[in-house]
């Protein structure tokens, strides 16, 4: 009886074609190393931040028209300007406020509009219609909104300790100098100081003395305004073509200069400001920015805080798309370099907010849980298929994430909590394709026909066999994520990393499964040793179909002898 000759297997699906192309290609191993290296580079250099920065663009236009009533401002400035601004493409809302002498029109663009382009269109539209402004209106002031850089990534609280000899004004000046240095750090967008004060002269008027001299607050204000000096217009050049500079000395040198201001005369005697008010040099109390210290050194509640100790909070924002971790580290490095100088002045500080540290901790936590997930998957597959098969599937997870991370890095995305959520969401789906392929390879290796097939052909056939169903299943999951990319508004922009990264990760899982699973199977797996007929004729329950569990040795040996004679 002649041996049946089988036709060679014809590859039908892209899965089999990829597996066949890379099965014995010497560059397959190099490709795997390059993928892992690119993923590591992307993970190390990809900008990290806590939340994705959403592009919110808009602006305000302020038009001043002295002497105009709110109704006039509304009819001749606000409404015509609103009508013209609605002609600009991309504007979602236009609303205005009309007051005495001034009209303010605010616009907001759709979420996701480019901020620079939006500001340019806003300025261009206003300038095009300057000829329609009413007579008497001043030049419009156009103020773009910088919402994307208004959220600080790091905040530091500064305060004077009990040994500090700095006045509050001197303390403010030291922090302003530090603010100027921080502005020069790369990728720092904006720095603000909360609780800051300016130096000024404070006049505390005694109301009882005003009554005694029959004075009013209006007279006090008029007298104070007399300190202002009006500089006359001066010709800039002489007949000899020489420049001439005029300097006017400061009218106020001390509190005595203010105290000596004459308010009025009472009974033929001059009344000076010092007679009705107390003048002292201090800070701008009227801005109500003074704050109490929220932090006690060493958390010792028994130590009372010194009076007027004050606190300033310095907040730093970064440019959009930059790494919050690196920016925060650069800021703290500069502040730590100034620490010896602060210690001499009695200034201490404490970091109260660090989004960069939180973003870095979130990424590190993801990597930690990713390792745990890989170990769990590996252990489960050891019991289901074997340790070699488990090792093959385990490789696919970091390879898939490496591809996804690198593509996200190349497309300008940042590592934030939504990006991490997208990776975690797709983590359970990443190994599906690899498990399906390795399970079919395992089944083919233990099938009765395996001993008659060459190892490479068997791996390609097993991979190609499950390619179609695996492609359709993965495509169905990808299609469920795609509609999320078309969600508009704030929520749509906030959740954009999910429809961007999950489909990429799933597609990468197919490529990795079809390329590296057959390749690694060729390196790690072997066809099991088959008895010539016994293994082929055992059913899935382990009972020999020839013997049926009775007189196994005699009946089976007899059948084996007959099969050999026939062959």
Buried (B, 14 or more C-beta within 10 A) or exposed (E): EEEEEEEEBEBEBBBBBBBBBBBEEEEBBEBBEEBBEBBBBBBEEBBBBBBBBBBBBBBBBBBBBEEBEBEBBBBBBBBBBBEBBEEBEBBEEBEBBBEEBBBBBBBBBBBBBEBEEBBEBBBEBBEEBEEEBBEEBEEBEBBBBBBBBEBBBBBBBBBBBEEBEBBBBEBBBBBBEBBEBBEEBEBBBBBBBBBBBEBEBBBEBEEEEBEEBEBEEEBBEEBBEEEEEEEEEEEEEEEEEEEEEEEEEEEEEEBEBBBEBEBBEEEEEEBBBBBBBEBEEBBBEEEEBBBEBEEEEEEEEEEEEEEEBBBBBBBBBBBBEBBBBBBBBBBBEBBEEBEEEBEEBBBBBEBBBBBBBBBBBBBEEBEEEBEEBBEEBBEEBBEBBBEBBBBBBBBBBBBBBBBBBBBBBEEEBBBBBBBBBBBEBBBEBBBBBBBBBBBBBBBBBEBEEBBEBEBBBBBBBBBBBBBBEBBEBBEEBBEEBEEBEEBEEEEBBBBBBBBBBBBBBBBBBBBBBBBBBBBBBBEEBEBEEBEEBBBBBBEEEEEBEBBEEEEBEEBBEEBBEEBEEEE
